[in-house]
């Protein structure tokens, strides 16, 4: 099942790739979305793979699923 980015609506094959997209983009709208969820962009990056996992788990609950 694919997932749609809640910021720019690009479709990604899984939440891990979507998390990578959001952290890799690093523009203001994506950072603001992370902040709106009570997370820190910088802290997620500093956490390394745990940060990606944390964001991926959030996206499983929050991101729109696409068939």
C-alpha positions as CSV (number, residue, x, y, z in Angstrom):
1,X,0.0,0.0,0.0
2,X,1.3,3.5,-0.9
3,X,1.1,6.6,1.2
4,X,0.6,10.2,0.2
5,X,2.8,13.0,1.7
6,X,0.6,15.1,4.0
7,X,2.5,18.2,2.8
8,X,3.1,18.0,-0.9
9,X,0.9,15.0,-1.9
10,X,3.6,13.0,-3.6
11,X,3.0,9.3,-3.3
12,X,5.5,6.9,-1.8
13,X,5.5,3.1,-1.7
14,X,5.8,2.9,2.1
15,X,6.0,5.0,5.2
16,X,9.8,4.5,5.6
17,X,10.4,6.1,2.1
18,X,7.9,8.8,3.0
19,X,9.8,9.6,6.2
20,X,13.0,9.7,4.2
21,X,11.3,12.1,1.7
22,X,10.1,14.4,4.5
23,X,13.4,14.5,6.4
24,X,15.4,14.8,3.1
25,X,13.3,17.6,1.7
26,X,13.9,19.8,4.7
27,X,11.9,22.8,3.4
28,X,9.7,25.0,5.6
29,X,6.4,23.3,4.9
30,X,7.7,19.8,5.7
31,X,9.5,21.1,8.8
32,X,6.3,22.9,9.9
33,X,4.3,19.7,9.5
34,X,6.7,17.8,11.7
35,X,6.5,20.6,14.3
36,X,2.7,20.5,14.2
37,X,2.9,16.9,15.4
38,X,4.9,17.9,18.4
39,X,8.2,16.6,17.0
40,X,11.5,18.4,16.2
41,X,13.0,18.2,12.8
42,X,16.5,18.5,14.1
43,X,15.9,15.9,16.9
44,X,14.6,13.4,14.4
45,X,17.7,13.8,12.3
46,X,20.0,13.5,15.3
47,X,18.3,10.3,16.3
48,X,19.4,8.7,13.1
49,X,17.5,5.5,12.2
50,X,15.3,5.8,15.3
51,X,14.2,9.2,14.1
52,X,13.2,7.7,10.7
53,X,11.4,4.9,12.5
54,X,9.5,7.4,14.8
55,X,8.4,9.5,11.8
56,X,7.5,6.3,9.9
57,X,5.2,5.1,12.7
58,X,3.5,8.5,12.9
59,X,3.0,8.5,9.1
60,X,1.3,5.1,9.3
61,X,-1.4,6.7,11.5
62,X,-1.5,10.1,9.8
63,X,-0.7,9.8,6.1
64,X,-3.5,9.1,3.5
65,X,-3.3,5.6,2.1
66,X,-3.4,5.2,-1.7
67,X,-4.3,1.9,-3.4
